[in-house]
Amino acid sequence: MPPSVFSVDVEEWFHILDVPSTPPLAQWAALPSRVEPSFRSMLEVFAEKKVRTTLFFLAWVAERYPHLVREAVAGGHEVASHGYAHELVYKQDRATFLADIVKAKQIIEQAGGVAVKGYRAPGFSVTKETPWFFDAVAEAGYRYDSSVFPGERGHGGLPGAWPVPHTIATEHGNLVEFPISLSAMFGRPMYFFGGGYLRFFPYRLIRSKAKDVLAENRPVVFYLHPREVDPGHPRLAMSAKRRFMTYHNLRSTMPKMRRLFDDLPMTTFSELMDAGIAGSPKGQR
């Protein structure tokens, strides 16, 4: 069975997508920051449990707090890109998207002093309406992507997408895709391994579903945000449903993280890619 990957989208508490109260980029610098202490608390747990993770930095954060990128690198973690302006992919054209992810890669590499190989789109927002996405990511110089949510989703989602790691042949070279890990429940694919899902489901079910994925020889892709280990962070106004998914059970995040690190071996996306887990190019799907 392959090891799993624990990933973090390193962003601020106000970087919540598709909510009317989310502040625009021009206002971000004036808002109180919480990312530094919450992210450092995650790094402390990673060090305690001796796990290496993949950390997708929003380049706006990396630009303001380059020392956090350096601390992550010094801790043996892989740093990757979450773009710069945290815009949904399907709300951009190709040129705007490409400029954003090129800029992000440069900022994070300068901050960390290491090459950035991986990218993750905000909100896993690659869709059938963004057929240029994979080629643009390859053109920007990334070697792998982890943006495909192979099912229905409030924003983004690619139902029917290939659910296993695979290599996509693009006009700008091969790109390895690590899709988000879904597992079946009640006859339908569901996600159990990150964000509100990880906080909502009981740990025993999460572990059981993770083992189901691993038994299919697929790595489990876990993801969280620093705000999810910070129960005291400020709240944005939003609908009752989004509020539940965004803020429910925040105090459970750290204990579940610790148990996952005790129960499952973890690695980085880069190490999985270098081990050849994605096989040979299959063409764009």
VOSEZA-84376 format. One line per field, with one value per residue: residue number from 0; x, y, z of N, C-alpha, C in turn; residue in three letters. Coordinates in steps of 0.1 Angstrom, whole numbers. Atoms other than C-alpha are relative to their C-alpha. Layout:
seq: c(NUM/...)
n.x: c(X/...)
n.y: c(Y/...)
n.z: c(Z/...)
ca.x: c(X/...)
ca.y: c(Y/...)
ca.z: c(Z/...)
c.x: c(X/...)
c.y: c(Y/...)
c.z: c(Z/...)
type: c(ALA/...)
This chain:
seq: c(0/1/2/3/4/5/6/7/8/9/10/11/12/13/14/15/16/17/18/19/20/21/22/23/24/25/26/27/28/29/30/31/32/33/34/35/36/37/38/39/40/41/42/43/44/45/46/47/48/49/50/51/52/53/54/55/56/57/58/59/60/61/62/63/64/65/66/67/68/69/70/71/72/73/74/75/76/77/78/79/80/81/82/83/84/85/86/87/88/89/90/91/92/93/94/95/96/97/98/99/100/101/102/103/104/105/106/107/108/109/110/111/112/113/114/115/116/117/118/119/120/121/122/123/124/125/126/127/128/129/130/131/132/133/134/135/136/137/138/139/140/141/142/143/144/145/146/147/148/149/150/151/152/153/154/155/156/157/158/159/160/161/162/163/164/165/166/167/168/169/170/171/172/173/174/175/176/177/178/179/180/181/182/183/184/185/186/187/188/189/190/191/192/193/194/195/196/197/198/199/200/201/202/203/204/205/206/207/208/209/210/211/212/213/214/215/216/217/218/219/220/221/222/223/224/225/226/227/228/229/230/231/232/233/234/235/236/237/238/239/240/241/242/243/244/245/246/247/248/249/250/251/252/253/254/255/256/257/258/259/260/261/262/263/264/265/266/267/268/269/270/271/272/273/274/275/276/277/278/279/280/281/282/283/284)
n.x: c(8/-8/3/9/-6/7/-3/6/1/-5/7/5/14/10/-2/11/5/14/8/0/-7/-14/-6/-8/-15/-4/2/-6/-11/5/7/-9/-5/0/-7/-13/0/7/-8/-12/5/0/-14/-4/6/-7/-13/2/4/-11/6/-3/13/-1/6/3/0/5/-12/2/-5/-15/-6/1/-6/-9/-7/8/-4/-14/2/6/-11/-10/6/0/12/0/8/7/7/14/3/-2/12/10/12/5/-5/10/4/-11/-3/-13/-11/0/-3/-14/-8/1/-7/-14/-4/0/-12/-12/-1/-2/-14/-10/1/-5/-13/1/9/14/4/14/11/14/9/9/13/0/10/-1/13/1/0/-14/-8/-14/-6/-12/-11/-5/-8/-12/-7/-6/-12/3/-1/12/11/9/11/12/9/7/13/8/-5/7/-8/-10/4/-1/6/-5/-14/-8/-2/-13/-11/-3/-7/7/-9/4/-9/-12/-7/8/4/6/12/3/13/4/5/14/3/15/8/14/0/-4/-13/0/-13/-1/-14/-5/9/12/3/-8/5/14/1/-7/-13/0/4/-11/-11/5/1/-14/-5/6/-7/-14/2/1/-13/0/-4/11/-4/6/-3/6/-4/-4/11/8/-6/1/14/3/-2/13/9/6/15/3/13/0/-7/-15/-5/-2/-12/-13/-4/4/-9/-14/-9/-3/-10/-13/-1/1/-13/-9/3/-3/-15/-3/6/-3/-13/2/-11/4/3/-13/-6/9/-3/-14/1/6/13/10/-2/-3/10/12/7/9/13)
n.y: c(-12/-12/-10/-11/-14/-10/-13/-12/-12/-10/-12/-7/3/-7/5/10/-3/0/-6/-15/-8/2/-13/0/0/-13/-2/11/-4/-7/9/6/13/11/12/3/9/12/8/5/11/12/5/7/14/8/3/10/13/4/2/-10/-4/-9/-13/-8/-13/-11/-8/-12/3/1/-13/-8/8/10/9/12/9/5/9/13/7/5/11/11/1/-5/-12/0/-13/-1/-12/-13/-9/8/-1/13/1/-2/-14/-7/5/7/-10/-5/12/3/-11/2/11/-3/-9/7/9/-8/-6/11/5/-10/0/13/4/14/1/3/9/3/-11/4/-11/-4/7/11/-6/4/6/3/-14/-4/11/-5/0/9/-5/-13/4/5/-11/-8/7/10/14/7/-8/7/-9/6/6/8/2/-13/-9/-13/-7/9/13/7/13/9/0/12/-2/5/-8/3/-10/-6/-6/-13/-7/-5/11/9/-5/10/-5/7/-4/1/13/3/14/3/2/0/1/-12/-4/-10/-3/2/-2/-13/-11/3/14/6/-5/4/14/6/4/15/0/-5/10/12/-4/-2/13/4/-7/5/14/-1/-5/-15/-8/-8/-14/-8/-15/-9/-14/-5/-5/11/3/-12/-2/-13/-10/-8/6/-8/2/10/8/10/12/-3/-2/13/6/-8/-2/11/10/-4/5/14/1/4/14/9/-1/8/14/4/1/12/11/1/-6/-12/-4/-12/2/0/13/10/-2/5/15/4/5/-5/7/-7/-9/6/-10/-9/6)
n.z: c(0/1/-11/2/0/-8/6/-6/9/-9/3/-12/-4/9/14/2/13/5/-10/3/-10/2/4/12/-2/-4/-14/-8/-9/-11/-9/-10/5/-10/7/-5/-11/3/8/-8/-9/9/2/-13/0/10/-5/-11/6/10/13/10/6/11/-4/11/-5/7/1/-7/-14/1/2/-12/-11/6/-10/-2/10/-4/-11/6/7/-10/-7/9/8/13/2/13/3/0/8/-7/-4/-5/9/6/13/10/1/7/13/0/-1/-14/-8/2/-7/-14/-5/3/-11/-13/0/-2/-14/-9/2/-6/-14/-5/5/6/12/-2/10/0/0/-4/2/-10/1/10/9/14/5/14/6/1/7/1/-13/-2/9/-6/-12/5/6/-11/-5/-10/4/-4/-4/-9/0/6/-9/10/-4/-1/-10/1/10/6/2/13/-1/10/2/-4/-14/-5/5/14/8/11/11/5/10/-7/-7/-8/-13/-8/-7/-12/-4/-14/-2/-4/-3/1/-12/5/15/7/-4/-10/-5/-15/-4/-1/-2/-8/0/-10/-13/-3/-2/-12/5/3/14/9/1/8/15/5/3/12/11/1/5/14/4/2/-12/-6/0/-11/0/-10/0/-14/-8/-5/-13/-7/-3/-4/11/3/9/10/1/11/-2/-11/5/1/-13/-6/6/-2/-14/-9/-6/3/-11/3/10/-5/-5/12/7/-8/2/14/1/-7/7/15/5/8/8/7/14/8/-2/8/15/3/-1/12/-3/10/12/13/5/5/8/-8/-2)
ca.x: c(0/13/18/-6/0/-9/-12/-20/-33/-14/-38/-54/-88/-104/-94/-128/-141/-174/-188/-201/-184/-150/-128/-112/-74/-71/-83/-63/-33/-55/-71/-57/-35/-38/-17/16/7/-18/6/35/13/9/46/51/28/45/79/66/52/82/61/69/40/33/25/7/15/-8/19/3/11/46/53/43/57/87/102/72/83/119/107/87/117/140/115/119/86/78/66/42/20/-16/-15/-14/-48/-69/-94/-115/-100/-133/-138/-105/-94/-62/-39/-50/-47/-12/1/-11/5/38/40/32/59/85/76/75/108/125/111/121/152/140/123/85/72/35/3/-32/-60/-81/-112/-102/-118/-107/-139/-150/-152/-114/-100/-68/-60/-35/-15/-13/0/26/35/41/68/50/56/25/-9/-34/-65/-89/-119/-133/-169/-197/-187/-202/-174/-152/-154/-148/-173/-160/-124/-98/-96/-60/-27/-18/3/-12/5/2/16/41/52/40/21/14/-21/-28/-66/-84/-93/-129/-143/-178/-205/-242/-233/-219/-184/-177/-148/-137/-102/-100/-116/-151/-154/-125/-140/-175/-169/-159/-123/-130/-149/-121/-95/-117/-123/-86/-78/-103/-86/-51/-64/-71/-34/-43/-26/-50/-48/-55/-58/-64/-60/-42/-75/-89/-65/-74/-109/-106/-101/-126/-156/-170/-208/-222/-252/-260/-248/-214/-210/-214/-189/-164/-165/-180/-159/-127/-114/-114/-88/-56/-65/-75/-43/-23/-41/-37/1/1/-20/-8/26/29/50/50/36/71/83/53/60/97/87/68/34/16/30/33/14/-22/-32/-55/-88)
ca.y: c(0/35/61/89/127/152/186/221/251/278/308/333/330/354/334/316/312/320/339/375/386/375/407/416/414/452/449/418/437/457/427/411/381/347/325/327/312/287/275/272/251/227/226/217/187/176/178/159/131/131/135/153/172/191/228/247/283/311/333/364/348/338/373/388/360/345/332/308/293/290/274/248/240/237/213/190/197/203/238/241/268/277/306/343/360/330/332/303/290/290/327/335/333/314/344/357/323/317/351/344/310/321/350/327/302/329/344/310/299/331/329/292/290/257/247/246/216/214/235/233/255/274/253/225/247/230/221/210/248/251/227/248/243/214/229/263/246/228/260/278/252/230/192/181/193/183/203/177/168/138/143/169/199/233/251/232/195/171/143/113/123/96/91/77/95/97/116/140/148/185/208/220/186/159/169/145/148/137/139/143/109/99/67/51/54/45/38/72/87/109/127/121/134/171/204/203/166/156/177/164/126/105/95/57/63/84/58/30/49/58/21/14/39/25/-11/1/11/48/73/91/129/148/186/212/250/268/284/249/245/279/278/314/330/357/346/358/362/333/310/285/256/272/283/247/234/262/264/232/212/231/218/183/191/188/155/139/151/135/102/101/106/77/54/61/66/100/113/143/146/152/119/100/116/107/71/69/63/81/58/68/96/88/120/147/134)
ca.z: c(0/-8/20/24/19/45/29/41/21/39/39/63/81/56/25/23/-12/-28/2/-3/29/18/16/-17/-22/-17/19/30/44/67/84/116/107/124/100/118/152/138/111/136/159/129/123/160/157/125/142/173/151/127/96/64/47/15/22/-5/3/-9/-23/-8/26/15/4/37/59/40/73/75/42/54/86/66/44/75/90/60/44/8/-1/-31/-46/-40/-64/-54/-53/-43/-72/-84/-116/-135/-128/-147/-183/-192/-194/-160/-144/-159/-147/-112/-109/-125/-100/-71/-80/-82/-48/-30/-45/-35/0/5/-16/-31/-64/-63/-81/-72/-75/-60/-72/-47/-40/-63/-89/-121/-141/-175/-183/-179/-205/-206/-170/-171/-200/-182/-150/-170/-189/-156/-148/-123/-124/-106/-96/-69/-79/-93/-71/-90/-79/-74/-54/-45/-64/-88/-92/-121/-118/-137/-136/-132/-94/-92/-96/-133/-158/-182/-215/-223/-250/-224/-211/-188/-156/-128/-113/-77/-74/-41/-26/-26/-11/-15/11/5/-31/-39/-38/-8/8/44/46/48/58/71/62/85/113/109/106/136/135/134/101/86/94/80/47/45/47/20/-3/5/-2/-37/-40/-40/-16/7/1/34/35/61/66/95/105/112/142/155/171/182/148/136/116/83/77/56/52/79/57/49/85/96/71/78/116/130/154/150/184/169/143/163/181/147/131/159/155/118/122/146/124/88/72/55/27/3/-32/-46/-31/-46/-80/-79/-69/-102/-86/-115/-142/-179/-197/-203/-222/-209/-194)
c.x: c(9/-2/-10/7/-9/4/-7/0/2/-6/-5/-15/-10/1/-10/-7/-15/-10/-1/8/15/6/8/15/5/-1/8/10/-5/-7/10/4/0/9/12/-1/-7/9/12/-5/-1/14/5/-5/8/14/-1/-2/10/-6/4/-13/3/-8/-2/-2/-8/12/-1/5/15/7/1/8/10/7/-8/4/13/-1/-5/11/10/-5/-1/-12/1/-9/-5/-8/-15/-5/3/-13/-12/-14/-3/5/-11/-5/11/1/14/11/1/5/15/9/0/9/15/5/1/12/12/1/3/14/10/-1/7/14/0/-10/-14/-5/-15/-9/-13/-8/-9/-14/-1/-9/3/-13/1/1/14/9/15/8/13/12/6/9/14/9/7/12/-2/1/-12/-11/-9/-13/-13/-8/-9/-15/-8/5/-7/7/11/-6/0/-6/4/14/7/4/14/11/4/8/-8/10/-6/9/13/7/-10/-3/-6/-12/-2/-14/-4/-7/-14/-2/-16/-7/-15/-1/4/14/-1/14/0/12/6/-11/-11/-4/8/-5/-13/-1/8/13/0/-5/10/11/-5/-1/14/6/-6/7/14/-1/-1/13/0/5/-12/5/-8/3/-7/5/5/-12/-8/6/0/-15/-3/1/-13/-8/-5/-15/-2/-13/3/8/15/6/3/12/13/4/-4/11/14/9/3/12/13/0/-1/13/10/-2/3/15/4/-4/5/13/-3/12/-4/-4/12/6/-8/3/13/0/-7/-14/-10/2/3/-11/-12/-8/-10/-14/-9)
c.y: c(12/8/10/14/9/14/11/11/11/14/6/-4/6/-5/-11/3/0/4/15/8/-1/13/-1/1/14/2/-10/6/7/-8/-7/-14/-10/-12/-4/-9/-13/-10/-6/-11/-13/-5/-7/-14/-9/-4/-11/-14/-4/-3/11/2/8/13/9/15/9/10/14/-1/-1/13/8/-7/-10/-9/-12/-11/-6/-10/-14/-8/-6/-12/-12/-2/5/12/0/13/-2/12/13/6/-8/1/-14/0/3/14/8/-5/-6/9/5/-10/-2/11/-2/-11/1/9/-7/-9/7/5/-11/-5/10/0/-12/-4/-14/1/-4/-9/-2/12/-6/12/3/-7/-11/4/-2/-7/-3/13/6/-10/4/-1/-8/5/13/-3/-5/11/8/-7/-10/-14/-8/10/-9/9/-7/-7/-8/-3/14/8/14/10/-9/-14/-5/-14/-9/0/-12/2/-4/9/-5/12/5/6/13/6/5/-10/-8/7/-12/5/-10/5/-2/-14/-1/-15/-2/-1/1/0/12/5/12/3/1/6/14/11/-3/-15/-7/4/-6/-15/-5/-6/-15/-1/5/-10/-12/3/2/-14/-6/5/-7/-15/0/5/15/7/8/15/7/14/7/14/4/4/-12/-6/12/3/15/11/7/-8/9/-4/-9/-7/-10/-13/2/2/-13/-7/7/0/-11/-8/3/-6/-15/-2/-6/-15/-10/0/-9/-15/-5/-2/-13/-13/-3/6/11/3/13/-4/-2/-14/-11/1/-6/-15/-6/-6/3/-8/8/9/-7/10/7/-7/11)
c.z: c(0/13/-4/-1/8/-5/7/-10/10/-4/13/2/-9/-14/-2/-13/-2/11/-2/10/-1/-5/-13/3/6/15/9/10/12/11/10/-5/11/-5/7/12/-3/-9/8/9/-8/-2/13/1/-10/5/11/-6/-11/-13/-9/-8/-13/4/-12/5/-10/-1/6/14/0/-2/12/12/-6/10/2/-11/3/11/-5/-7/10/7/-9/-8/-14/-1/-15/-1/0/-8/9/6/4/-7/-5/-14/-11/-1/-7/-14/1/3/14/10/-1/7/15/5/-3/11/13/1/3/15/10/-1/6/15/6/-4/-6/-12/5/-11/-2/1/4/-2/12/-2/-9/-12/-15/-4/-14/-8/-1/-6/-1/13/1/-8/6/12/-5/-6/11/7/11/-6/4/5/9/2/-4/12/-9/4/0/12/-1/-9/-5/-1/-14/1/-12/-3/6/15/6/-5/-14/-6/-12/-10/-5/-11/6/9/9/14/8/8/12/4/14/2/4/3/0/14/-5/-15/-8/5/10/5/15/6/1/3/9/1/11/14/3/3/12/-5/-4/-15/-10/-2/-8/-15/-5/-3/-12/-13/-2/-5/-15/-7/-4/13/5/0/11/-3/11/-3/14/8/7/13/9/3/3/-11/-3/-11/-11/0/-12/3/11/-4/-1/14/7/-6/3/14/10/5/-2/11/-2/-9/5/5/-12/-8/7/-2/-14/-1/7/-8/-14/-3/-10/-8/-7/-15/-9/1/-8/-15/-4/1/-12/2/-11/-13/-12/-4/-5/-9/9/1/6)
type: c(MET/PRO/PRO/SER/VAL/PHE/SER/VAL/ASP/VAL/GLU/GLU/TRP/PHE/HIS/ILE/LEU/ASP/VAL/PRO/SER/THR/PRO/PRO/LEU/ALA/GLN/TRP/ALA/ALA/LEU/PRO/SER/ARG/VAL/GLU/PRO/SER/PHE/ARG/SER/MET/LEU/GLU/VAL/PHE/ALA/GLU/LYS/LYS/VAL/ARG/THR/THR/LEU/PHE/PHE/LEU/ALA/TRP/VAL/ALA/GLU/ARG/TYR/PRO/HIS/LEU/VAL/ARG/GLU/ALA/VAL/ALA/GLY/GLY/HIS/GLU/VAL/ALA/SER/HIS/GLY/TYR/ALA/HIS/GLU/LEU/VAL/TYR/LYS/GLN/ASP/ARG/ALA/THR/PHE/LEU/ALA/ASP/ILE/VAL/LYS/ALA/LYS/GLN/ILE/ILE/GLU/GLN/ALA/GLY/GLY/VAL/ALA/VAL/LYS/GLY/TYR/ARG/ALA/PRO/GLY/PHE/SER/VAL/THR/LYS/GLU/THR/PRO/TRP/PHE/PHE/ASP/ALA/VAL/ALA/GLU/ALA/GLY/TYR/ARG/TYR/ASP/SER/SER/VAL/PHE/PRO/GLY/GLU/ARG/GLY/HIS/GLY/GLY/LEU/PRO/GLY/ALA/TRP/PRO/VAL/PRO/HIS/THR/ILE/ALA/THR/GLU/HIS/GLY/ASN/LEU/VAL/GLU/PHE/PRO/ILE/SER/LEU/SER/ALA/MET/PHE/GLY/ARG/PRO/MET/TYR/PHE/PHE/GLY/GLY/GLY/TYR/LEU/ARG/PHE/PHE/PRO/TYR/ARG/LEU/ILE/ARG/SER/LYS/ALA/LYS/ASP/VAL/LEU/ALA/GLU/ASN/ARG/PRO/VAL/VAL/PHE/TYR/LEU/HIS/PRO/ARG/GLU/VAL/ASP/PRO/GLY/HIS/PRO/ARG/LEU/ALA/MET/SER/ALA/LYS/ARG/ARG/PHE/MET/THR/TYR/HIS/ASN/LEU/ARG/SER/THR/MET/PRO/LYS/MET/ARG/ARG/LEU/PHE/ASP/ASP/LEU/PRO/MET/THR/THR/PHE/SER/GLU/LEU/MET/ASP/ALA/GLY/ILE/ALA/GLY/SER/PRO/LYS/GLY/GLN/ARG)
